[in-house]
Amino acid sequence: MRNTIKISGKATIIGLLTTVVWASGCITPAETKTTEGVNVPTRYNSSTDTTFSLPGLQQYFADKWLQELVNRAMTHNYDLLAATQRTEAARATLLGARAPLAPALGINTFASNIKYGRHTMDGAGNATTPEVPSPIVPSYMLGVSAGWEVDLWGKLRNRKKAAQMRFWGTQMGKHLLETTVMTDVANAYYDLIAADEELKIVQRNVQLQETALDMVRHQKEAGRANELAVKQFAAQLMRTQAMEFAARQRIKATENYLLTVTGQWTDSVGRDTTIFAPVTHSMVKQGVPAQLLTNRPDIMRAELDLKATGADVAAAKAAFLPSLTINANVGYNTYHPELMFNPVSATAGLLGTLAGPLLNRKSIKAAYGQAKAENKEAWYRYGQQVLTACNEVRTRMSDIGNVEKEYRLQEQSTAQLRQAIVISKDLYKAGYANYLEVVTAQQNVLDAELRLIETRKRLHLAHINLYRALGGGWTRNGQ
């Protein structure tokens, strides 16, 4: 139930407004605020670097083929195109939230025929007025009307603010998706180059093992080896040959993924495998953790959601207070069309409505309670997002350091195993080593070279993932 009162006169308006505000305000719920704070560490692990710098796409990804893939993904990826439409939908919602702040203006026109009862004021008056048609009285109206809810307590302004925050939040969501797509493309690209390298390694080892198989066959013919040795070398060769087809399938699957994420229908993906060298340095400066708050789109989106739900709480609280609506109309009203624009047919009206909730407070309380709960939930999500971001950067930094050390050791180990192959062959020819030692040496080198390529790829991906963890890659950085 809402009380609607027609008012006139300045004193009457002030008196009624004071009364209704007092009646509603006395039972308006007290505001509750979240007092917990989000603690951000002063540095990452033992890092003391305070220079924050994220290079742009052209600097960080020097490979022209990768740049082309990323640029194409930014304009043709279907998920990004859909995110753009979500942003447009939020923009429309924002425009809708702005509308109530301005007066609504419309054109009113109607025609009617009414038979009034004789014992009514209209019926009795019409009966004594000869020029008015009787008993059925026609009525024609043409005019303009306006309505405006005066935003006394900021309810409409807070609704607009919430819509504004959510609109910006969708933009941050799109930027987050841009970062995700960009790094996914980069990761898949280095997956593809690594698969190319692995295919080369497998093919090279196939050739080496074919040579070894020919050697042991000749030795069997010369009586220096038996059929068991031939079978062992042949089995190793077939195993390596099977790995070639697995590598080819990895290449095709990764190519198709890149074609999908970049919105292409071509048959292959261009790349330059000659640049797949170990990463010797990073252009990323980590900065301090607090900078993540303004650089990561997911944190900014969570912060905007927190502000939006805060505005929802303020708007829901304002719903407990009375609302003032002003309606006005001006135009012409007559019982005969020929008299429509006669000056005496002019009509005008002004109506002020002050309405405050009395008996329907449960629904308002429910909306207010829901808004408070969603605001606190947004606060916790924001805190979780900040904590996740800081720890993600720590993990990525640690990953780079450990993978670099792992790669150096694997590189030295692979060099030793390559020498072992030469030694095992020489010993085998001289009769100081058996064929199993040669087979084992060849298999160890193959495994070591594949692990080395995998670790090299992981090092590239670690730098990409650190770049992403620090918030890089979206259009704010000038992409």
C-alpha positions in Angstrom: 0.0 0.0 0.0 1.3 3.4 -0.9 -0.3 6.7 0.1 -0.8 9.1 -2.8 -1.6 12.7 -1.9 -2.5 15.6 -4.3 -0.9 18.7 -2.9 -0.9 22.4 -3.5 0.7 25.4 -1.8 4.3 25.7 -0.6 3.5 25.3 3.1 1.4 22.2 2.5 4.2 20.6 0.5 6.8 21.3 3.1 4.5 20.0 5.9 3.6 16.8 4.1 7.1 16.1 3.0 8.4 16.5 6.6 5.7 14.2 7.9 6.3 11.4 5.4 10.0 11.6 5.7 9.8 11.4 9.4 7.4 8.5 9.3 9.6 6.6 6.8 13.0 7.6 8.0 12.3 6.5 11.6 12.2 2.9 10.4 14.9 3.1 7.7 17.5 0.4 8.4 20.8 1.5 9.6 23.6 1.4 7.1 26.1 -1.4 7.4 29.7 -1.2 6.0 32.3 -3.8 5.4 35.3 -3.0 7.6 37.7 -5.7 6.5 40.5 -4.5 4.4 42.3 -6.2 1.5 46.0 -6.6 2.4 48.4 -6.3 -0.5 52.1 -7.4 0.1 54.8 -4.8 -0.4 56.8 -7.1 -2.8 56.9 -10.4 -4.6 58.9 -13.0 -2.6 62.4 -11.4 -2.2 62.1 -9.2 -5.3 62.9 -5.5 -4.6 62.1 -4.3 -8.2 59.8 -1.2 -8.1 60.0 -0.3 -11.8 56.8 -1.5 -13.4 56.9 -1.8 -17.2 54.9 -3.9 -19.6 56.1 -3.8 -23.2 53.6 -3.7 -26.0 52.7 -6.5 -28.3 55.3 -5.6 -31.0 58.1 -5.5 -28.4 57.3 -8.6 -26.4 56.4 -10.9 -29.3 59.1 -10.2 -31.8 58.1 -13.0 -34.2 56.2 -11.5 -37.1 54.1 -14.6 -37.6 53.0 -14.6 -34.0 52.2 -10.9 -34.2 50.0 -11.6 -37.2 48.2 -14.4 -35.4 47.5 -12.2 -32.3 46.3 -9.3 -34.4 44.0 -11.5 -36.4 42.6 -13.0 -33.1 41.9 -9.5 -31.8 39.6 -8.8 -34.7 38.3 -12.2 -35.8 38.0 -14.3 -32.6 34.3 -15.2 -32.1 34.5 -15.0 -28.3 35.9 -11.5 -28.5 33.2 -10.5 -31.0 30.6 -11.9 -28.6 32.2 -9.9 -25.7 31.8 -6.8 -27.8 28.1 -7.3 -28.1 27.9 -7.9 -24.3 29.5 -4.5 -23.9 26.9 -3.0 -26.2 24.1 -4.6 -24.3 25.6 -3.1 -21.1 25.7 0.3 -22.8 22.0 0.0 -23.6 21.3 -0.8 -20.0 23.2 2.3 -18.9 21.2 4.5 -21.2 18.0 3.0 -19.7 19.3 3.8 -16.2 19.9 7.4 -17.2 16.4 7.9 -18.5 14.5 8.2 -15.2 16.7 11.2 -14.2 15.1 13.3 -16.9 11.5 14.3 -17.3 9.4 12.0 -19.5 7.6 14.0 -22.2 4.8 12.6 -24.3 1.8 13.5 -26.6 -1.7 12.8 -25.3 -4.7 12.5 -27.6 -8.0 10.8 -27.1 -11.7 10.8 -28.1 -14.5 9.4 -26.0 -18.3 9.3 -25.6 -19.6 9.1 -22.1 -23.1 9.0 -20.7 -23.1 10.5 -17.2 -25.6 9.6 -14.5 -28.2 12.3 -13.9 -27.4 12.5 -10.2 -23.7 13.1 -10.6 -21.9 16.4 -10.7 -20.9 16.0 -14.3 -24.4 14.8 -15.3 -26.2 17.5 -13.4 -23.9 20.2 -14.8 -24.2 19.0 -18.4 -28.0 18.9 -18.1 -28.1 22.6 -17.2 -25.7 23.6 -19.9 -27.6 23.8 -23.3 -24.5 23.8 -25.5 -23.2 20.5 -24.2 -24.6 17.5 -26.1 -26.8 15.2 -24.1 -27.3 12.5 -22.9 -24.0 11.2 -24.4 -21.2 13.7 -24.1 -18.3 13.5 -26.5 -14.8 14.6 -25.4 -11.7 15.3 -27.5 -8.3 15.9 -26.1 -5.0 16.9 -27.7 -2.0 18.0 -25.6 1.4 17.3 -24.1 2.1 15.7 -20.8 5.3 15.4 -18.7 6.2 13.3 -15.7 9.3 13.5 -13.5 10.3 11.7 -10.3 12.4 14.0 -8.2 15.5 12.1 -7.0 15.3 13.4 -3.5 17.5 10.7 -1.9 19.7 9.6 -4.7 17.9 6.4 -5.6 17.9 7.1 -9.3 21.4 8.4 -9.3 22.7 5.3 -7.5 20.9 3.1 -10.0 22.6 5.0 -12.8 26.0 4.6 -11.0 25.5 0.8 -10.6 24.7 0.6 -14.3 27.8 2.7 -15.1 30.0 0.5 -13.0 28.6 -2.7 -14.7 29.1 -1.2 -18.1 32.8 -0.5 -17.3 32.9 -4.0 -15.8 31.9 -5.5 -19.2 34.7 -3.5 -20.8 37.2 -4.9 -18.3 35.8 -8.3 -19.0 36.4 -7.8 -22.7 40.0 -6.7 -21.9 40.5 -9.7 -19.7 39.3 -11.9 -22.6 41.7 -10.1 -24.9 44.6 -10.9 -22.6 43.4 -14.5 -22.4 43.1 -14.9 -26.1 46.4 -13.3 -26.8 48.3 -15.5 -24.4 46.5 -18.6 -25.5 47.5 -17.8 -29.1 51.1 -17.3 -28.0 51.1 -20.5 -26.0 49.7 -22.5 -28.8 52.2 -20.9 -31.3 55.1 -22.0 -29.2 53.5 -25.4 -28.8 53.4 -25.6 -32.5 57.0 -24.6 -32.9 58.1 -27.1 -30.2 56.1 -29.8 -32.1 58.0 -28.9 -35.3 61.3 -29.1 -33.4 60.3 -32.5 -31.9 59.4 -33.8 -35.4 62.9 -32.8 -36.6 64.5 -34.5 -33.7 62.5 -37.7 -34.3 63.3 -37.6 -38.0 67.0 -37.1 -37.3 67.0 -40.0 -34.8 65.2 -42.2 -37.3 68.1 -41.6 -39.7 70.7 -42.4 -37.0 68.8 -45.5 -36.0 68.5 -46.6 -39.6 72.3 -46.3 -39.9 72.7 -48.3 -36.7 70.4 -51.0 -38.0 72.3 -51.3 -41.2 75.5 -51.5 -39.2 74.3 -54.4 -37.0 72.9 -56.2 -40.0 76.3 -56.1 -41.7 77.9 -57.3 -38.5 75.4 -60.2 -38.4 76.4 -61.1 -41.9 80.0 -61.0 -40.8 79.3 -63.2 -37.9 80.0 -60.5 -35.3 76.3 -60.0 -34.2 73.2 -62.2 -33.8 69.6 -61.9 -34.8 68.6 -60.7 -31.4 70.7 -57.6 -31.8 69.1 -57.0 -35.2 65.6 -57.3 -33.6 66.5 -54.8 -30.8 67.7 -52.2 -33.3 64.7 -52.8 -35.6 62.3 -52.5 -32.7 63.9 -49.2 -31.5 63.7 -47.8 -35.1 60.0 -48.7 -35.4 59.2 -47.1 -32.0 60.9 -43.9 -33.1 59.1 -44.0 -36.5 55.8 -44.2 -34.6 56.7 -41.1 -32.6 57.0 -39.2 -35.9 53.3 -39.8 -36.7 52.3 -38.7 -33.1 54.4 -35.5 -33.6 52.6 -34.9 -36.9 49.2 -35.2 -35.3 50.2 -32.8 -32.5 51.2 -30.3 -35.2 47.9 -30.6 -37.1 45.8 -30.4 -33.9 47.7 -27.3 -32.7 47.4 -25.7 -36.2 43.7 -26.3 -36.2 43.3 -24.8 -32.7 45.2 -21.6 -33.8 42.9 -21.4 -36.9 39.9 -21.7 -34.7 41.0 -19.1 -32.1 42.0 -16.6 -34.8 38.8 -17.2 -36.9 40.5 -18.5 -40.0 39.6 -21.2 -42.6 43.0 -21.7 -44.1 44.8 -25.1 -44.1 48.0 -24.2 -42.3 49.6 -21.7 -39.9 52.7 -19.8 -41.0 55.6 -19.8 -38.5 59.4 -19.4 -38.4 61.0 -22.2 -36.4 64.5 -20.7 -36.7 63.9 -18.3 -33.9 62.9 -21.0 -31.4 65.9 -20.3 -29.2 66.2 -20.3 -25.4 64.9 -17.2 -23.6 67.9 -15.4 -22.2 66.1 -12.4 -20.6 62.7 -11.0 -19.9 61.5 -7.5 -20.9 59.0 -7.5 -18.1 59.7 -5.6 -14.9 57.5 -7.0 -12.1 57.0 -3.8 -10.1 55.2 -3.9 -6.8 52.0 -6.0 -6.0 49.8 -2.9 -5.5 50.2 -2.1 -9.2 48.2 -5.1 -10.0 45.1 -3.3 -8.7 45.2 -0.9 -11.7 46.8 -3.1 -14.3 44.9 -6.4 -14.2 41.5 -6.3 -15.9 40.1 -9.1 -13.7 40.9 -7.1 -10.5 39.5 -3.9 -12.0 36.3 -5.8 -13.0 35.9 -7.1 -9.5 36.4 -3.6 -8.1 33.8 -2.2 -10.4 31.4 -4.9 -9.4 32.0 -4.0 -5.8 31.2 -0.4 -6.5 28.1 -1.4 -8.5 26.7 -3.5 -5.6 27.5 -0.6 -3.2 25.4 1.6 -5.4 22.7 -1.0 -5.4 22.7 -1.0 -1.6 22.3 2.8 -1.5 19.4 2.7 -4.0 17.7 -0.1 -2.1 18.0 1.9 1.1 16.6 5.0 -0.5 13.5 2.9 -1.5 12.4 3.1 2.2 12.0 6.9 1.8 9.1 8.7 0.1 9.3 9.6 -3.5 8.0 12.8 -5.1 6.6 12.7 -8.6 5.5 15.7 -10.5 3.1 15.4 -13.5 2.0 18.2 -15.8 -0.1 18.5 -18.9 -1.2 21.2 -21.2 -3.4 21.1 -24.3 -6.9 21.5 -25.6 -10.1 19.7 -24.4 -13.5 20.1 -25.9 -16.8 18.4 -26.7 -16.8 19.4 -30.4 -13.8 19.0 -32.8 -14.5 22.4 -34.4 -13.8 24.0 -31.0 -10.5 22.2 -30.4 -8.2 25.1 -30.9 -10.5 27.7 -29.5 -8.7 29.6 -26.7 -11.4 28.8 -24.2 -10.7 25.0 -24.9 -7.2 25.3 -23.5 -6.5 23.2 -20.4 -3.5 22.7 -18.1 -2.8 20.7 -15.0 -0.1 20.2 -12.4 0.0 17.3 -10.0 2.5 16.5 -7.3 2.5 13.1 -5.7 4.3 12.3 -2.5 4.3 8.5 -1.9 5.9 6.6 0.9 5.9 2.9 1.8 3.8 1.9 4.8 2.6 -1.7 4.5 4.8 -3.1 1.7 8.1 -2.8 3.6 8.8 -6.5 3.6 9.5 -6.5 -0.1 11.7 -3.4 0.2 13.5 -5.0 3.1 14.0 -8.2 1.1 15.5 -6.2 -1.8 17.7 -4.2 0.6 18.9 -7.4 2.3 19.7 -9.0 -1.0 21.6 -5.9 -2.1 23.7 -6.0 1.1 24.5 -9.6 0.7 25.6 -9.2 -2.9 27.7 -6.2 -1.9 29.5 -8.3 0.7 29.9 -11.2 -1.7 31.5 -8.8 -4.2 33.9 -7.6 -1.5 35.0 -11.1 -0.8 35.4 -11.8 -4.5 37.5 -8.7 -4.9 39.8 -9.7 -2.0 40.1 -13.2 -3.4 41.0 -11.8 -6.8 43.7 -9.7 -5.4 45.1 -12.6 -3.4 45.0 -14.9 -6.4 46.7 -12.3 -8.6 49.6 -11.7 -6.2 50.2 -15.4 -5.7 50.0 -16.0 -9.4 52.7 -13.5 -10.1 54.9 -15.2 -7.4 54.3 -18.6 -9.0 55.2 -17.3 -12.5 58.3 -15.6 -11.3 59.4 -18.8 -9.5 58.5 -20.8 -12.5 60.9 -18.8 -14.7 63.8 -19.1 -12.3 63.4 -22.8 -11.8 62.8 -23.7 -15.5 65.9 -21.7 -16.5 68.0 -23.7 -14.1 66.4 -26.9 -15.3 67.1 -26.1 -18.9 70.8 -25.4 -18.3 71.2 -28.7 -16.6 69.3 -30.6 -19.2 71.4 -28.9 -21.9 74.6 -30.1 -20.3 73.1 -33.6 -19.8 72.0 -33.8 -23.4 75.5 -32.9 -24.6 77.0 -35.6 -22.5 74.5 -38.2 -23.9 75.3 -37.2 -27.4 79.0 -37.9 -26.7 77.9 -41.2 -25.2 76.4 -42.3 -28.5 79.7 -41.8 -30.3 81.6 -43.7 -27.6 79.1 -46.6 -27.5 79.4 -47.0 -31.3 83.2 -47.0 -31.2 83.2 -49.5 -28.3 80.7 -51.7 -30.1 82.7 -51.8 -33.3 85.8 -52.6 -31.2 84.0 -55.3 -29.3 84.1 -53.6 -25.9 80.4 -52.9 -25.7 77.3 -54.9 -26.6 74.4 -53.8 -28.8 72.1 -53.0 -25.8 74.5 -50.3 -24.7 74.3 -48.7 -28.1 70.5 -49.0 -28.2 70.2 -47.5 -24.7 72.6 -44.6 -25.6 70.5 -43.8 -28.7 67.2 -43.9 -26.8 68.6 -41.8 -24.0 69.7 -39.1 -26.5 66.3 -39.1 -28.1 64.5 -38.7 -24.8 66.9 -36.0 -23.6 66.5 -34.0 -26.8 62.7 -34.2 -26.6 62.8 -33.1 -22.9 65.1 -30.3 -23.8 62.7 -29.0 -26.4 59.8 -29.3 -24.0 61.7 -27.4 -21.3 62.6 -24.7 -23.8 59.0 -24.3 -24.7 58.0 -24.2 -21.0 60.5 -21.3 -20.6 58.8 -19.4 -23.4 55.4 -20.1 -21.9 56.6 -19.1 -18.4 57.5 -15.6 -19.7 54.2 -15.3 -21.5 52.3 -16.4 -18.4 54.1 -13.9 -16.3 53.3 -11.2 -18.8 49.6 -12.2 -18.5 49.8 -12.4 -14.7 51.0 -8.8 -14.5 48.0 -7.7 -16.6 49.7 -7.3 -19.9 48.2 -7.8 -23.3 45.0 -5.9 -23.5 44.3 -2.8 -25.5 45.0 -0.3 -22.8 48.7 -0.9 -23.4 48.4 0.4 -26.9 47.7 -2.8 -28.8 
